Amino acid sequence: LLPILLHHFIYRRATPTTLPTFLLLGPSGAGKTALLTLAERNQVAATRTSTSPLAVEALLPEGFTPASSHYRSPGDPTFERSRCFLLVDTPGHGKLRHFATAQLADLSNVRGIVFVVDAAAVAEEAGLNEAAGYLHDVLLTLQKRYTGAKTSKGPKEIPVLVAANKEDLFTALPQHLARLELEKAISRIRKSKATGLKDSGVAMGGEEDAMEDEREWLGEGGEGPFEFQQMEEVGTSVTVLGGNVLGSEGSDVKGWFEWIAEHL
Ligand code: GDP
């Protein structure tokens, strides 16, 4: 219990900040810590916002322009400031996943979610199911936030980047296949969850039950296969991009930083 309490404490201390934040989610072993370390190394001045190892202040590397600063020039203090962001790591271990869920409850400073998967692990059934199950739950949380919003405008969009990491490994699925396999696995999960609800009697009869059932159904597009594109109708764009934090030929995270820049 103590480590959990400690963790909770660190967590609460790590979050209050006004810097634009990107959440790092994903199964353990995917490469979140590696990415965090890399992003932190990009800093000009290595200052940590807290003693927590879970949130680091990162700086968009040279050559990337935050979307909010397209009309500013490098050297302009506002431009330099706009390149700062906070990267918040969340434990991917199953038992600790509720911390990630807690992070999802307050998304006020969050510009986007980077969901890291091991592209070699998703080439195998167990790894694929773990990643897809977690991603399904994250996307469903975002969907509920959107459909449950009180205002007609809806909450601000939280885009998701699925960072297919470890592309340096020859066993890794290339990004288009990683995308396809994750979509297929989420289709299966979505279907089995719906069946599970019916079997448990949750969704028997009653209009209210039918509505409840619908709220648990990820994405639009009826009973057919799930596609990430369906998330756009519920205010979430999902982009799948391959890359690697480590590897014998160095790292390739250009696409991910470009994505972050687009949302910064
Ligand atoms: P986390 O549990 O998501 O924080 O994952 P870690 O960052 O601890 O990484 C898990 C393992 O994968 C470590 O042994 C890393 O060295 C390794 N790893 C991370 N990124 C890459 C990558 O791009 N390529 C390869 N080959 N290994 C990686």
Residues whose N, C-alpha, C, O or C-beta is under 5 A from the ligand:
A	BS01	GDP	P27 S28 G29 A30 G31 K32 T33 A34 N165 K166 D168 N244 V245 L246 G247
